[in-house]
């Protein structure tokens, strides 16, 4: 996708410098900075501090993190330690664990001298695969938007939550991919963008990338979606997910559950877009999903541009107040209209997912 009319991926390997390059998302939308990761510690830090974020991109970063680990020290002990530290860096998104396990499986019987090249090729393959999956998600989701447009014959209003755009993946995005495909086909689209407190990933990232693609959008406070649905100003909701269980329960950015409830009460279809790498086939109970609790300062402080045109943090809470910063919630499958995957669209249920992913 584009930034300033130049096409980018969110992560890539610089063959000449032998480093991984990322777009530092903590600086967006105020500054566009490409950052170099030269060690596995750099990769872990990028994941922890959310310089990279979004389940598929976290997975890709972890894969490249192991490449950098092998470049540093190709001993089995170091690779094992690096793998454990990468998996622990953010607990909720299943893609992280999935990518590390896939990399280790690929490297299991490789000679030490070949480890780097095999790891690099596999990390590239993981990213290439995600890009293809997200493009397919877009083509499958396009059918839903087309159906709404054919009935309405007017602008399709779509509500999103957080950023499940191309900045959260390698390219295309999950929730935004159908939107981008519809826009490219000439279907008039308008997107209601939840700002998504506390890190404002909707306002800072989703609106930013939609602007770059010239797709009309309006940022709203997280609590505004309900009244818009009551007024008939939302035709559909579409969100991403950090972990979806095999029964269709969806773990996503905090606030997703409340949007699903509002959509259910107002008969607004609520879709979840995801690549198969985000499905947790092993965990059976959503109560067992590890819900990340982040620094309360993400709630109590906001970033903005000060009078000197520099990014600054400002305290917005009473100094003595405590705050709880849970990063995710779980939406039960019964509130999900359907799952949009690279294989097609299915019911949010064991039967629905098994029907698409027989193997």
Secondary structure, DSSP 8 states (H G I E B T S, - for coil): -EETTEE--SEEEETTTTEEEEE-TTSTTT---EEEE-SHHHHHHHHHTTSS-SHHHHHHHHHHHHHHHHHH---HHHHHHHHHHHHHHSSS-HHHHHHHHHHHHHHTT--GGGHHHHHHHHHHHHHHHHHHHHHHHHHHHHHHHHHHHHHH-S-EEEEE-S--SGGGSSSS-SHHHHHHHHHHTT--EEEEEE--TTTTHIIIIIHHHHHHTT--EEEE-GGGHHHHHHTT--SEEEE--SEEETTS-EEEETTHHHHHHHHHHTT-EEEEE--GGGEESS---GGGS---B--THHHHEEEEE-TTS-EEEEE-S-TT-----B-EEEE-GGG-SEEEETTEEE-SSHHHHHHH---
